Amino acid sequence: MSPVLAVALGAVVGAPLRYHLDRLVQNRIGSTFPWGTLLVNVLGCLVLGFLWSGSLTGALGPTLYTLLGTGFCGAFTTYSTFSFETLRLLESGAFRSASANVGGSLGAGLAAAFLGFALGHAIWPG
């Protein structure tokens, strides 16, 4: 499979899943804070850390990593929505929420990526 096709196929699943999970979380919580986007981005970091570990051990070949890592995770996570929602919080005067969104996204995203990598290291043979 070509890398471009692998990315496209992964994105076909990742983008709609992100949209639906984000809407589900936001509708259930009913908050102006972007919990849905935070959740999908942190989950994407966890999955990508896990996949990266599998790629390094050779448990995932380059095509599968491209499909899942670049295609799925790339479409599942969203830096642009995170940035837009943070800007929207700033424009509405919710400076603490905007700061919490930036700090929480960065901190939780990095922690999730490390956790995913550690889980992958414990699971993947190699």
N, C-alpha and C positions, 0 to 999 in steps of 0.2 A: 504494500500500500504506500502511496506517495505521502510524504510528510504533510503536504497541503490538504490532502483528503483526510488524513488522520486528525489534523487540527479542526477541520470543518465538521467532521462527525462528532468529535468531542464537544464542540461548541453547540451543536444542535441539541445536545442533552443539557449542557451546563447553563446556557442562557435562560431557557424556560424554567428550569428548576430554581435558579436564583430568583427570578421574578415571582414565582409562586410562593417560595419560602419567605421571601421578604414581605409580600403582601399578607401572608398568613400571620406572621409575627406582628406586623404593624396593626393589622385589624384586631388581633386578640388583645394586644397591649393598649392600643388606642392612645399612644403618646406622641408628642411632637419630636421626641428624641428618636433618631433613626436606628432603633434596635434591630430591625430586620437586616439592614445593610451591614451593621456591625457583626451580626451573627453569621451571615453568609461569608463575609470576608475572613473572619476568624476560622470558620470551618474550612474554607478554601486553603488557608495557610496550614492547617493541620493536615489536610489531605496531601497538599503539595510537599510538605516535609516528609510525610510517609512515603510518597512516591519517589522522592529524591533519594531516600535511603535505599529503596529497592533498585533504583537505577545504578547507584554506586556499587552495590553488591553484585550486580549482574542479574538479579532476579527479574527485573523488568528490562526488556529490550528497548532499543531506541524508538521503535514504532509505537509500542504500547505506552511508553513514557510521553511521547509526543501527543498521542491521542488523549491520554488522561491528564497529564501535567499541563501541557500547553493548551490543548483544545478545551477539555472539560474545565479545569481549574481557571484557565484564562477567561472563559466566558462566565463561569460561576461567580467569580469575584469581580468587584467593580471599584476601581479607584475613582473613576469619574463621578459616580453617584455619591460616594463618600465625600468627595471634594465639594460637590454641589450642595449636599445636605449640610455640610459644615458651614458653607457660605450662607445658606439660608438661615441657619441658627444665628450666625453673626449679624445678619441683616435685621433679624427680629429682636436683637438685643440680648439673646440668650448666650452670653459670653462663657458662662460656666459650662453650659451644655456643649457648646462648640469645643471648648478646651477638653472636656471629658471625652468627647467623640474622637478628637485627634489623639489624645494620650491613650485612651482605651483601645483604639484601633491599632495603634502602633505597638503598645505593650502587649495586649492580648494576642495580636497577630504574630509577633515574634515568639511569644511563649508557646503558642499553638504550633508554630513551625518547628521549634525545638522539640516539643512533645511528640509531634508526628514523626520527626526524624528518629527520636529515641525509640518510639514504638516500632518503627520500621526496622531499626537496628536489632531490636530484640526478636523480631518475627522473621525477617528475611534470612534465608540461608546465606552464609558467606562468611 
